[in-house]
Amino acid sequence: MEYALVNGVRVSASAGLQGSCPACGNAVIARCGKVKVHHWAHQHLPDCDIWSEPETPWHRAWKARFPEAWQEVPFTDPETGEIHRADVHTPGGVTLEFQHSPISVTELGSRNAFYKKLVWIVDAQRFQKNFEWRCHIPDPRSPLLDNFSIIGTGRYSMNVPENLMFFRNPAHDKDWDADRVLSFRDPELAEVKALMQRSGDLFRLFDWKWQNEAWLNSEAPVFLDFGTDQLYWLRSRKQHRHPGILYYLQVVSRQSFIEKYGGK
């Protein structure tokens, strides 16, 4: 916890200070060692927010991009009394949560349900060595792809967009021609090929070893932060052929994301 109330004023942790938790009102003390990020800790009780995790410089850097008044906003469930602190909560009602540690499917579901408009930003540098980029793809949201399933690329050309493979959705039960693998060499994909050129490098396939199922199946948007000027929106589309759900990444500039939610 970065902020506590000292004599009614919200302040950052500093050696020797004591204060109270803005969410539950219990006593907190400043922890200002040489290893962990300076923070406030509840003095006699566990943290009132069971979802809290030790903050890293990555957390603090993200939160600092937004007004201080929007940071660590407390919420209480009126029925259960459950207390949670939103990392950032905007005047538009959107909660931004910055997650460094792994998270279970169960906890993710609970947090998605608690915050009505939630967006996740995940520290992907932690698992970057298990993440492999694949080729660019045409915009999967385009109606031009409604009749096709993207099945990836061949084993020896997995990072070459021109070697993308597709299936056409069958028109009826005995449409055997729909079993033929298509590529950009097929005339019926001419418009999709043109879409590919217009899409540029905004959409990509990927391979994630030991992937986190929670992020893949989150109902709230998930953005992966690999420490560059770009974020990667983890998205999916339903398809007729294998894979029945195609997971892909949409590139978003870090600055445009911050500005969208009122940051600086």
Buried (B, 14 or more C-beta within 10 A) or exposed (E): BBBBBBEEEBBBBEEEBEBBBBBBEEBBBBBBEEEEBBBBBBEEEEBBBEBBEEBBEBBBEBBEBBEEEBBBBBBEEEEEEBBBBBBBBBEEEBBBBBBBEEBEBEEBBBBBEBBEEBBBBBBBBEBEEEBEEBBBBBBBEBEBBEBBBBBBBEEEEBEEBEBBBBBBBBEEEEEEEBEEEBBBEBEEBEEBBEBBEEBEEBBBBBEBEEBBEBBBBBEBEBBBBBEEEBBBBBBEBEBEBEBEEBBBBBBBEBBEBBEEBBBE
